[in-house]
């Protein structure tokens, strides 16, 4: 599995990368699975069935805080991405795996990475993502194409500005909160946490993760610059 860690990337750029990588993987011109691990500037993304009323900030507040609102083609409701949050986009060709099992596998990756940092993350019946008590520490939302290739993925709260979460009803769940590694007393940066997630992905998927360049992986007509 190729792993790409490009730093902080605009959401629209990373979405273009995902779609191009997924198309190449489905066509067979990209011959290995890929995971992109990065951070985004502040953005709220709305899944296919999201309720726009779950964005609580008005347009003036969004503009003042510099938060974009972007409708996307993943499942789920509204989610926040921002600095201090590790976002992962696995571009995997699912073979012999149901979508629900893929989502469970992402939860397993994150639970293992959190355990390596001394945090007990858990599943919560009836919900996706990873929880610490009744607070969500990692959100998951995916799309699987007709070619059985995945896009979108997970967002793990390392040390984001949790005030930005007050502008939404996260994942449409009004009666639960969010937390981060920082609020749980773990002093770790996004790069360190990305290392733990990479190790957990290697375990869960039985893969060797090899650093790669988007210049090599992306089709020639797709811009790499973020």
N, C-alpha and C positions, 0 to 999 in steps of 0.2 A: 504494500500500500504506500503510495506517495503521500508525503505530508508537506504542506506549504504553510509557512508562518510569515505573512507579509506585514505584520504590524497593525496599524490603524488604517482602515479602508472605508471610504464612503459606502453606504449601504447599496446604492444603485450600482456601483462598480462591482461589488462582490456578487450581487444578484446576476449581473451579466456574466461574470465568471462561472457561476454555478450552472447557468443554462447552457453555456458553451461546453463546459466539461461534461455535463450530463448527456448532451446530444452526441458528443464525440464518443462517450462510453457506450451509449446505446448502439451507435453505428459500428463500433469496433475499431475505430481509428485511434481511440485511447484504450490501451490494452491492460491498464491496471486501475484499481480503485484509488481514490484520492480523498484526503481529508484536508480542509482548509481551516486553520485555527487563527483567529484574529480578534481585533476590537473594532467597534464602530463609534463614530460620533453619535450623539443622542438622537434616537429615532424610535417612534412607535410604529410597529407593523401590525396590520389588520389581516387576519386570516380570511379564508373564503366565506365563512359564515359569521364573521365578527359583527357585533352590534356597535355601530359608531358612537352610540351613547355611552359606551364604556371608556371613551376618551373624555375625561372630565375637564381638562383645561380648555378654555376658549382659545380662539385663534390668536388673540393678542398675547395671551400668556405663553402659548406655544412659541410664538415669534420671539418673545422676550427671553425665553429660556433656550432658544436655538434648537428646538426639537421638531424634526420632520414627522409627518404622518404618511405612511406608505402602504397602500393596499397590495397584498401579495397573494400567491396561489397555494400557500400551504394550508394545512388544516389548523383548527384552533381559532381563538379569539384574538384579543389585542395583547401584544407583548412589547416590552421595552428592551432596547439595546443601547449601550452607552459605554463610555470609558470606564475602565475598571471591571469590565465584564468579559469573560472568555466566551466567545461565540465559535461554535464548531459546525462546519458544513461538510458532512461526509457525502461523497459522490460514489455510491456503492451500487454495484449491479447485484440485486438480490437473486440468489439462486437457492431454491428450495426453502425459502423463508417467507412467512406471511408478514404483512405490514405490521400487525400488532406485535409479532415476535421481534421485529426489527426495533420498534419503539422500546420494548422491554430490554433489548440488548443495549440501547443507548443509556437507559436508566442504570443498567448494570455497570457500564463503563464509568458513569459519574459516581455511583455509590462506591465503587472500588477506589477511584481517585480521591474522594472525600475521606475514605477510611485511612488512606495513606497519609492524610493530613490531620488525622485524629478526630474527624467528625463522623458521626453515625448518621448517614443519610438513609432515608427509607422511601419505599413506595407508599402511596396512600390509596386505598381501595376507591375506585370510581374516578380517579384523577390520573393524568399523566404527569411526568416530571419527577423530581426528587425533592423530598421534604425533610425538614428537621422539626419534629413536632407538627404544629399546624402552620408552619411557615415554609414557603417554597424557596429553595435555594437554587434550583435549576429548572428551567422551562424547556419543553420539547415540543416542536411542531414540524411535521415533515410533509413532503409530497413524494409520491412514487409515480414515475411516468409510465406510459404504455410499454416502454422498453424495459420496465422493472428497474429503473435507475432512480436513486434517491437524490433529493435536493432539500434545502433548508436543514434543520438539525436541532441544536441545543444552545442554550445560553446559561452559563454558570456564573453566579454572582460572586465575584472575588472581593472587590472593594469599590463598587459603583456608588454613585450618589443616590441613596435610596429615596431622597426627596422627589426624584423624577418619577418614581413609582406612584406617588400620590396623584399624578395626573391621569391615571388610568385605573380601571378595575382589572387587575392583572389576570389574564386568561379568562376573564369574565367571572371570576370567583370572588364574590363580595365579602364573604365571611372568614377569609383567611388572609394572612399577611405574607410578607417576603422577608428574607434575611440574606446575609452574605457571610463569607468567611470572616471578613473583618468584624462584623457585629458579633460573631461567635468566638472572637478572640484569637483568630488565626492571622498572624502577620505574614502574609505571602503575597507576592506579586503575580501578575497575570502570566508572565513567562514561566515562573516556577510551577504554577498550576497547570499550564499547558504541558509541561514535561510529565506531570503525573497522569494527565489525561491520555497522552500518547502511550505511556506504559500500560495503562489500563486497556486501551484499544487493542494493543498488541496481544494482551492476554485474552480478551473476550473474543476477538475475531481470529485468533491464531495466526496473526500476520506479523511480518517484519515491516516496520514503518521507516521509510527511507526519505530523507530530505530531498525535495525536488523544486525546480523552478517553474513558475507559470509560463515563462518564455518558451519552455520546452513542451509543457502539457497543453497549453491552449492552442486552438487553431490560429493560423497566422493572421486572420482578419479581425481578431479580438484584441483590444488594447489591454496591456498589462498594467500600465501606470495607474496608480490609485489616486 
